Every structure is written in C-alpha cells, then in structure tokens.
C-alpha cells in the first residue's frame, strides 16, 4: 500500500507514564523563550546605561550565540556519558547562575561583565536545548515525535511574548531614574527568572524522570563519532537546513522594524515594534495549530509546504507592496513556527545511540543567527532593506528542497520501498 499525505485518525501523543516528565521538559522551552526575548528588549537599554555604540552592542548577540557554539558539543558529550536528566539539571543551574550574576553586575557596571553573565546563561540554554529537544521527541510513540516536539516548542513562543512584557514593565518603566538604578532595574527581571529556574530545577530533582535509551547504532568504523554522524545523509542535510532556518528567522526578526519603517513611512519605530510583537503571536499560534495538524499530516510534507509558502512570501516582501507585504511577513511567522522542531526531530530520526551527539550538533547550528543579520545588513546598505530579504528567501527555498527530497532517513526510505511491494 502506498503512503498518503493524510495519516488517518489522531495517534497518542504522550505515553501515560511520561505525562509529568513531558510537562517538565516542556517548561524548559518556555524558559529559554523568555531568555531570548528578554535579551532583545534589553539590547537598547544596554547601550543607554553602559554608553556603548550600536556596533559594540552587537557583542551582546555574539555572547549569546557564542555560548551555544562553544558549549554544544561538550553538552552532548556530557549527556552521552551521564544522561539527559543530569544534563537538564546542569543547564538549569548554569542558567540560574548567569541570571543571579546580574546582581553583582549592578555594582561592577562594566560591559564585559554583562557579556560574561549572558555567556553563562547561553551555556545553560545550550544544555537545555541539547537535552530537551530529543528528550521531548522520545517521551511517547516514535511516529508522533515531530508533533510532540512541535507542541513543546509552542511554549517557547509563549516565552517570546511574555519576556518583552516582563522587560518593559520592570526596566523601561524606570527611565527617569539615576544611572545606577537603571542598572539595577536591568538585573531585576533576571533575578526573577533565576528564581523560577531554580524552582523548575527542584521539580526535576524530586520527579522521577525516565531513563531514555535511544538504542544502539552501528558502531563499526567511525559510525560512533561526529565524523560518522555527518555521514548519515538525512542528518547531514538537517544540519544545513537548521543552520539556514535559524539564520532566516534571526535576520527577519532583526530587520522587521527597519523594513516596516523604510517601506511604510507612516509607521514610527515604536509602531513597527508593536507590529513585530504581533508577529510573535502568529508564530506561537502557528506552533499550536501545526502540532494539531501533525495528527493528520506528515510533518515532513508540512515542512516542505510551509517552506514553499515562505519562499513566495519573501518575494512579496522584496517587492515592497505595503500592507500586502506586511501580511506576507505575518504569514511567514506563522509558517516559520514549525520549522525548528520539525527539522530537529527529522534530523534525529533513527540515529539510535548517536542521538545525543546529533542533538548537540543541531544545537550548534543556532550560530546561523549570527551570520544572516550581517549579510542582510550589508545588502540593505547597498540596495535597500527590502532587497536584503533575498537572503531568507534562499534559506526557505533550500528548506523546501530538503523537506521533499532529503529529510527521510535511510530506514524510512527502505520501509516505504517495501510498502510498495
């Protein structure tokens, strides 16, 4: 029997014994959504209270993405030896430590120490993402792994919405205070987040988490090494697709306000920022809806269709058509929503004992977020902001090709071949 796009009636998403562990792991996605969005809110505040240029403030993003790049493989090796639970606890403690370091930062008041705090937080987030993504995907039936990970990632979108509200209420509301107090207000949200992170860590300590074994993988030759991992075709292409996805998402987020102000002169930067926050609402909604749709549609085909839609949407953005282009951007946020978790789950499919290492490599691809904004900015300086969106257009076109032609594991390809016999 040939396989169809629609898979039939909804299947069990989470095994009953794994419900509480799944809820706890899902909370991690929310926590790092808050961390990322809070940083975006504080970026301009860093410039004001530390007296640094916009060019130098770019080191803030470098500290975050640098932490992911530096710590991803060590995190994978750590969990390969000691397991997911200890990896999660290590990540939570590093996250909390970086957050609480903002308290002495109020006395030290140097840009370098602020970057150090953010780097420690990023190292913690790397452990959490390296563990939580594959952990979520295996806490239930294998054939619903992409749907389960997309549902968990939906709460990451909720964190992206709550983070700016928290930062705006606790930081931007105190603009008339003295310089030292401004620095203190920057630390306050991190102290609150640090406390919540410690509470979640305590819940992990007292909760019995399942010991997940992904199974053995062929260990002949170099199959058990990172070099061998990159010889697995569907994983190798997933690494490229994930790098390009993070690059595209970060570039679009970084220049959304610039694009709206340049192509729609009636909108001020403040109004454009409000429009950007609405984009994150579409993003979060897309993850919840996408998770539901994956009960009936194959995740790989949904990824391909969504990537094609985004490729067309980028064409409309480049044409600078006013409101139609803005609507295309919102459609883009909706369709981007499922991409990271779906590519992640597809990349880890059938890796067996190499799953933890595969997860660490896929987390390293987040460094793509440090590349695209620079490239888009240089194109925008020469040809205008709208033309800069050709970079995410190319990224989405590749993702569509990957989804349709390179996302299947060799085992799945063989199974489909047998199903046609």
Beta strands, then each sheet from edge to edge (+ up, - down):
end
